[in-house]
Amino acid sequence: MKPKKRPLRMPRIAILLTLLALSPTLRADDAELPQEIQKLNESYAREIARVLPPIQEKYIEALERILENYTRAGSFEKALQTKQQIESAMRWENLPLPQFQGEKKADWGRSEFKDWLKTKSFSFRGVSAVTLEFEDRKVRWIAGGAPREHDFRVSGKRGVIVEGGQNFRLEFADDLSSGTFESNVGKYPLTIVDRE
């Protein structure tokens, strides 16, 4: 029995709004952007809304075939998981944007990596809570009292050396989704957030 074809239940305007909310290139406050960029972003979002539904429909159809196979085989737990994936896909919740963004970040060179450092705050809890904020040539070390500034340099593809009394090292995953801070006292996971 051939699975019945389900229409996508989300109208294109809802897709457009979802993509506008998800896409980091479109998240900037449009009032602050030049008119040419606003128009380009609108055109970009319309094109994504035009191209994406047929791809999503094929994905849902493939999931429905998998669901039918699991159901026939009596694999009800896998069938339930597949049904949940279908429902998620119909709500457009499983678009692989973070994965795509991570893959692109993995291709960045040292210059892009250094620019990225300036857009984030990095925190860890060692002997005390510390937050690091990078500028062009300095890193601000915020712990308790007044912030201190140190020189830093990029080391390797995804490493940073904070220079001072002792050299501290930060290492990041290729996709920049996680990182660690290391000193002679220990190694700590970093919390990475957007700078305000």
VEXGUTI-950213 format. One record per residue (C-alpha): x, y, z. Coordinates in Angstrom, 3 decimals, decimal comma, always signed. Example, Ala and Ser with C-alpha at 12.3 -4.5 7.8 and 13.67 -1.06 7.14 Angstrom:
2
GUKE        u        v        w
GUKE  +12,300   -4,500   +7,800
GUKE  +13,670   -1,060   +7,140
This chain:
196
GUKE        u        v        w
GUKE   +0,000   +0,000   +0,000
GUKE   +1,444   +3,316   -1,064
GUKE   +1,470   +5,946   +1,693
GUKE   -1,017   +8,703   +1,082
GUKE   +0,518  +12,021   +0,225
GUKE   -0,004  +14,585   +2,973
GUKE   -0,122  +18,232   +2,133
GUKE   +2,241  +20,383   +4,119
GUKE   +0,109  +21,971   +6,778
GUKE   +2,068  +25,145   +7,215
GUKE   +1,228  +27,985   +4,822
GUKE   +4,111  +29,701   +3,091
GUKE   +3,715  +32,887   +5,125
GUKE   +4,168  +30,855   +8,320
GUKE   +7,260  +29,234   +6,806
GUKE   +8,586  +32,670   +5,941
GUKE   +7,997  +33,925   +9,479
GUKE   +9,627  +30,812  +10,955
GUKE  +12,683  +31,237   +8,756
GUKE  +12,928  +34,908   +9,631
GUKE  +13,014  +33,963  +13,306
GUKE  +15,548  +31,172  +12,824
GUKE  +18,009  +32,678  +10,389
GUKE  +20,798  +34,638  +12,078
GUKE  +21,367  +36,674   +8,918
GUKE  +17,785  +37,897   +9,092
GUKE  +17,545  +38,477  +12,865
GUKE  +19,047  +41,956  +12,932
GUKE  +16,581  +44,718  +13,686
GUKE  +15,425  +45,804  +10,219
GUKE  +15,012  +49,401  +11,400
GUKE  +18,796  +49,563  +11,826
GUKE  +19,604  +48,109   +8,402
GUKE  +19,984  +50,089   +5,178
GUKE  +16,948  +49,796   +2,891
GUKE  +18,917  +47,813   +0,281
GUKE  +19,759  +45,156   +2,866
GUKE  +16,159  +45,054   +4,117
GUKE  +14,947  +44,414   +0,559
GUKE  +17,642  +41,802   -0,016
GUKE  +16,692  +40,012   +3,232
GUKE  +13,021  +39,993   +2,218
GUKE  +13,911  +38,576   -1,201
GUKE  +16,196  +35,992   +0,410
GUKE  +13,441  +34,878   +2,804
GUKE  +10,903  +34,611   -0,066
GUKE  +13,322  +32,455   -2,057
GUKE  +13,898  +30,151   +0,911
GUKE  +10,117  +29,912   +1,430
GUKE   +9,738  +28,976   -2,254
GUKE  +12,473  +26,335   -2,332
GUKE  +12,084  +24,705   +1,072
GUKE   +8,512  +23,262   +0,980
GUKE   +9,177  +20,693   -1,800
GUKE  +12,296  +19,498   +0,037
GUKE  +10,401  +19,235   +3,313
GUKE   +7,558  +17,376   +1,573
GUKE   +9,995  +14,761   +0,190
GUKE  +11,502  +14,372   +3,665
GUKE   +8,051  +13,793   +5,206
GUKE   +7,153  +11,277   +2,477
GUKE  +10,367   +9,341   +3,181
GUKE   +9,580   +9,360   +6,908
GUKE   +6,078   +8,043   +6,164
GUKE   +7,559   +5,123   +4,180
GUKE   +9,856   +4,346   +7,119
GUKE   +6,863   +4,537   +9,474
GUKE   +4,929   +2,071   +7,321
GUKE   +7,888   -0,356   +7,265
GUKE   +8,323   -0,206  +11,052
GUKE   +4,593   -0,700  +11,588
GUKE   +4,494   -3,744   +9,270
GUKE   +7,530   -5,222  +11,029
GUKE   +5,914   -4,737  +14,443
GUKE   +8,642   -2,314  +15,579
GUKE   +6,191   -0,097  +17,401
GUKE   +8,753   +1,854  +19,436
GUKE  +10,628   +2,813  +16,266
GUKE   +7,305   +3,553  +14,558
GUKE   +6,339   +5,901  +17,389
GUKE   +9,706   +7,694  +17,158
GUKE   +9,232   +8,026  +13,397
GUKE   +5,690   +9,366  +13,868
GUKE   +7,094  +11,996  +16,253
GUKE   +9,684  +12,957  +13,622
GUKE   +6,902  +13,350  +11,047
GUKE   +4,906  +15,583  +13,385
GUKE   +8,018  +17,632  +14,126
GUKE   +8,759  +17,972  +10,404
GUKE   +5,193  +19,121   +9,744
GUKE   +5,715  +21,889  +12,314
GUKE   +9,062  +22,748  +10,658
GUKE  +10,908  +22,099  +13,914
GUKE  +13,653  +19,862  +12,584
GUKE  +15,344  +22,061  +10,011
GUKE  +19,092  +21,416  +10,295
GUKE  +20,066  +25,099  +10,473
GUKE  +22,336  +24,773  +13,546
GUKE  +24,055  +21,773  +11,934
GUKE  +24,492  +23,697   +8,675
GUKE  +25,813  +26,724  +10,561
GUKE  +28,220  +24,498  +12,504
GUKE  +29,524  +22,934   +9,300
GUKE  +30,162  +26,389   +7,859
GUKE  +31,943  +27,547  +11,026
GUKE  +34,202  +24,501  +10,826
GUKE  +35,503  +25,909   +7,516
GUKE  +36,400  +29,293   +9,002
GUKE  +40,005  +30,414   +9,045
GUKE  +41,818  +32,190  +11,872
GUKE  +40,546  +35,635  +10,869
GUKE  +36,867  +34,603  +10,987
GUKE  +37,512  +32,761  +14,250
GUKE  +39,059  +35,889  +15,786
GUKE  +36,076  +37,974  +14,626
GUKE  +33,697  +35,404  +16,167
GUKE  +35,495  +35,672  +19,531
GUKE  +34,490  +39,359  +19,693
GUKE  +30,778  +38,492  +19,417
GUKE  +30,615  +36,136  +22,430
GUKE  +31,172  +36,051  +26,183
GUKE  +32,921  +33,008  +27,626
GUKE  +32,387  +31,952  +31,240
GUKE  +33,709  +29,155  +33,415
GUKE  +33,814  +28,316  +37,091
GUKE  +37,278  +27,501  +38,386
GUKE  +38,562  +28,816  +41,702
GUKE  +36,024  +31,610  +41,093
GUKE  +33,531  +32,531  +38,373
GUKE  +35,281  +34,146  +35,402
GUKE  +33,935  +35,777  +32,230
GUKE  +36,144  +36,546  +29,239
GUKE  +35,316  +39,113  +26,536
GUKE  +37,580  +39,566  +23,521
GUKE  +38,382  +42,788  +21,669
GUKE  +40,831  +43,303  +18,785
GUKE  +44,057  +42,625  +20,691
GUKE  +42,954  +42,320  +24,308
GUKE  +40,768  +40,034  +26,350
GUKE  +38,851  +41,415  +29,324
GUKE  +39,088  +39,086  +32,357
GUKE  +36,077  +39,693  +34,618
GUKE  +36,247  +37,983  +38,013
GUKE  +34,940  +39,586  +41,172
GUKE  +36,571  +43,038  +41,314
GUKE  +37,570  +45,346  +38,503
GUKE  +38,067  +43,713  +35,093
GUKE  +41,660  +43,227  +33,943
GUKE  +42,886  +43,212  +30,375
GUKE  +45,420  +40,794  +28,920
GUKE  +46,955  +40,288  +25,518
GUKE  +45,895  +37,185  +23,633
GUKE  +46,780  +35,385  +20,450
GUKE  +45,082  +32,781  +18,313
GUKE  +46,971  +29,501  +18,363
GUKE  +46,293  +26,805  +15,794
GUKE  +42,868  +26,541  +14,184
GUKE  +40,645  +26,883  +17,277
GUKE  +42,937  +27,769  +20,161
GUKE  +43,539  +30,971  +22,117
GUKE  +46,432  +31,771  +24,453
GUKE  +45,704  +34,442  +27,090
GUKE  +49,071  +35,926  +28,010
GUKE  +49,895  +37,056  +31,518
GUKE  +51,571  +35,719  +34,666
GUKE  +50,881  +32,294  +33,267
GUKE  +49,535  +31,486  +29,855
GUKE  +45,934  +30,300  +29,916
GUKE  +44,597  +28,291  +27,005
GUKE  +41,150  +28,144  +25,444
GUKE  +40,305  +25,378  +22,991
GUKE  +37,142  +25,224  +20,892
GUKE  +35,429  +22,523  +18,855
GUKE  +35,790  +23,017  +15,091
GUKE  +32,115  +24,030  +14,833
GUKE  +32,528  +26,438  +17,802
GUKE  +29,647  +24,818  +19,683
GUKE  +31,756  +24,180  +22,798
GUKE  +35,109  +24,944  +24,356
GUKE  +37,353  +24,578  +27,395
GUKE  +39,535  +26,855  +29,501
GUKE  +42,787  +25,367  +30,800
GUKE  +45,243  +26,637  +33,413
GUKE  +47,791  +25,007  +35,695
GUKE  +44,933  +24,498  +38,202
GUKE  +42,581  +22,599  +35,894
GUKE  +40,499  +22,375  +32,765
GUKE  +36,942  +23,765  +32,750
GUKE  +34,087  +23,713  +30,219
GUKE  +33,140  +27,093  +28,797
GUKE  +29,654  +28,555  +28,673
GUKE  +29,400  +30,497  +25,411
GUKE  +26,750  +33,215  +25,014
GUKE  +26,159  +36,128  +22,648
GUKE  +27,563  +39,440  +23,871
GUKE  +25,038  +42,085  +24,788
